[in-house]
Every structure is written in structure tokens, then in C-alpha cells.
Amino acid sequence: MKHNKIVVGISHGDINGISYEVIIKTLIDNRIFDFCTPIVYGSPKVAAYHRKALNIHNFSLNNIKTPEEANPKRANIINCIDDNIRVELGKSTQSAGEASFIALEKAVNDLKDGKIDVLVTAPINKDNIQSENFHFPGHTEYLAKSVNSEEVLMLLVSENLKVGVVAGHVAIKDVPKEITKENILKKLQIMNQSLIQDFRIRKPKIAVLGLNPHAGDNGLLGTEEQDIIIPAINQAKDENILALGPYSADGFFGSNNFNSFDAILAMYHDQGLAPFKALAFNSGVNYTAGLDIIRTSPGHGTAYELAGMDKATPDSFRQALYLACDIFKNRNEYREISKNPLKSHDLKNLE
């Protein structure tokens, strides 16, 4: 599928949260249409409700039925849900969960079919979306299943910080089972490849955090570093991946040591995401690395407490849209330059 501009699909997320607010506040800037054609998968009726609640009059969405009908100079919307759905600002409802899944499923199917180029997912409620059709802890796991990808990496991205995790949406009690040499190595492989093809970093430098306090203190506070993490790092180095560590998580972020690396691999969700969000909450983007498709999302949740109050900042959602487009262009360039690589030669035979 070839376009003059990147076609960006946007799933509307939870209709009772701030999703429509950040979507509208992003797309109201006409400069967006200079480089992409946005298509919201959602509801014109729900969009109009939020626009009225936010007292926004100078914005409208172009109603279409298929991506092929999209107006490249407008923000477009495909109606995916029943017009009788009820918006209840700030509340978690079953109907909102169903609506978020229906829009997500439609957008993902169009993405897989090549009808849109990238996907930006607005925040869902991970509880009310659960059903027979959606039984995943989040977008990341659903997308991996949808495109039959065995391994993916949740990667949080800001201008100066990229953080991935080995154990993503996993209960703390189950984290130790996820921390294996094989899992760490797989995440390092995905991270390294993503940094090269998606972010145009020729030789990524990756920091690996320890699992235990003070990275185990040479076995005093745990042996996972010595038994699992260091062997994984050494194996990664054997595969020409520049991975260093393990570093103590508290000292690593507290000393600004993260500025010396292109990305950081944390062992579990809050170890990586808590400092990331403390440093880049308003601009952070959640990117699913390791997929053939491109999906980004703002780094925040539904924020029910702000719904309809005109207090939500669109910065993170806007950055998610920008990043999806940047990665699309970077991947195309990477594929182009990788088509006919130079053959390797044994220099000894040239002497």
C-alpha cells in the first residue's frame, strides 16, 4: 500500500476517559495533515459529546466508512459502535469496555490488511475491556497474539530515554519466573534490532538493570544477577549486542547514568516504568517493539478523574502519533538500505 502521506489509525480507547480529549486536541492542529492522514476508529456521536463537553467548536471529524475514503486534509472517523451507546464521564462501564475492544479490533484488522500504515491506541481500561474476545493484560499482549508474534517488548520512549522491561504486565509474585537467561536475551535481541531499524541507532548501547537491591551486592542480596542476568549479558555480547550491567536501579537513575545509554532494559514493570514516568510522564510514549506492524500509545491511562474537564494535556498522545510516523519512515529507509548489503570479504585473502 503506497501513500503520499502516512495513514494513521487511532483506536478511541475508553469513551468515558480522556481519550477523545487528547485525540481532538492533537488533531485540531492542521499541521498534522502535512505528513499524515489520521483516521479515528470510534464513534462520531461520542466524539461530538466530548467536543461539546470541552466547549470546542472549531473542530469536526470527516465521517467515512473505509480507510480508502479518507480525506487527506481532514481528520477522519470510522463509526465502529452502536449509536445508542451512553457516555458516562469518569466511570468504568461494561459498554465502554466493549466499545474500546470493537474499535481496537477493527483498527488492528485494517492495519494487518495494509489499509492503514500505523496504529496509535488511546488508553483502555484493562478491567472493563475483559471479555471472551479480549482476555489479555493490555494492548501489548493482544497485539502480539493478533499478529502471531511470539516475542515482543514493551518499550517506553521519550526524547532522551528509552526503557524496556523483561516482565511486563505480570504480578510481582510471578516476576521471578519470568527472569530467565532466555527471556532476558530475547528482550535484548528485540531491543537491539528495534533501536537499529526503528530509531536509526547504528550501534546501540544498552544498560541492563539488576533484579535485586544494589544488583544483589555480589550475591549478598540475591544471586539472580550472577546466575542469570550476567550470563545473559555475556551471551548478548557474543551476539554483537553492546549490553552492559547489571546496574543497581536506584543508583542508576538517581545518578543520571541513564544519559550514557541509548536504552535501558529493566527486569520488571515498575522498576522501569516508575522512574520513566517520573522523568517523562507528559511526553512518554508506549511502543510495542518486535512486531511487523507499528503501534504506539500515550504513556498515560484513562484518567477518569480528568474526563470532560478540559484539563488533560495531549502532549503524550501527540508524541505517540509523531513517533509512529517516524518509525514508519525509519523502517522504510532501513529496508531500502538493507536490500543489497555489501558482501563480506576475508581481508587475509586480499593481502
Beta strands, then each sheet from edge to edge (+ up, - down):
strand 1: 6-11
strand 2: 36-42
strand 3: 62-64
strand 4: 76-79
strand 5: 118-121
strand 6: 153-157
strand 7: 162-167
strand 8: 205-209
strand 9: 242-247
strand 10: 263-268
strand 11: 285-289
strand 12: 295-298
sheet 1: 3+ 4+ 2+ 1+ 5+ 12+ 11- 6+ 7- 10- 8- 9-
end
